[in-house]
Amino acid sequence: MAEKLLILHGIWNARSWVLPLARRMRALGFDAEIFAYPSVLGGAEAAIPALTRRIRQSGPTLLLGHSLGGVIALEALRRAPDLPVARLVCLGSPLCGSQAARTLVGRRWTAPLLGRSGDFLDRGCQPWSGVTEVGMVAGTVARGVGRLFARIDGPSDGTVSLAETRLPGLADHCNVASSHTGLVFSAAAARQAAAFLRQGRFLPADALPGPGSNQR
């Protein structure tokens, strides 16, 4: 029986944005569904209780969240530690807070772009100590809209720096050659996500075809 998997999109995205990722995860053997939410008008604080209800209704599941989706998933697990989620994989999620979001929120003319999720992305998550195993797949190709609005220090995926993905308490962390947006469409990212969701650890770099990944 295929393992149940719930996928969360990031900010400014909709269900259709992560359909390619859902199809890829289904091909890898998961019963993948998408949790859609209004990321700007509704915001993270509305999405968290909705996600909590969805998990309680559907029963044990795995989680995969891109960008803001990963932050929302981790915060939902922090607030409701009894949720039946064994593992969560975040794709490029700024769990330590986002410099790009901080810059946008700090300017009156750009703050509305993030809507009700702005402060949440700025703040990030507390160090993780819950029972759910959490892994991070981070991109290393610095192409993305974040660079248009803010200076991103150090290696990044163009929107989120690697440092912003390294929250204390994560079970594992790996890098793939992808931009922030590209993580949703990356075969390497999907393969790494599948490995962690099943085994609690990522694959070594030489186990992936092509450019693969760089595990740290």
Helices and strands as residue ranges (DSSP letters): E 3-8, G 15-18, H 19-27, E 30-35, H 44-58, E 61-66, H 68-79, E 85-91, H 99-105, G 111-113, G 115-117, H 118-123, E 133-139, H 146-149, H 162-165, E 172-176, G 181-184, H 187-199, G 205-207, E 213-215
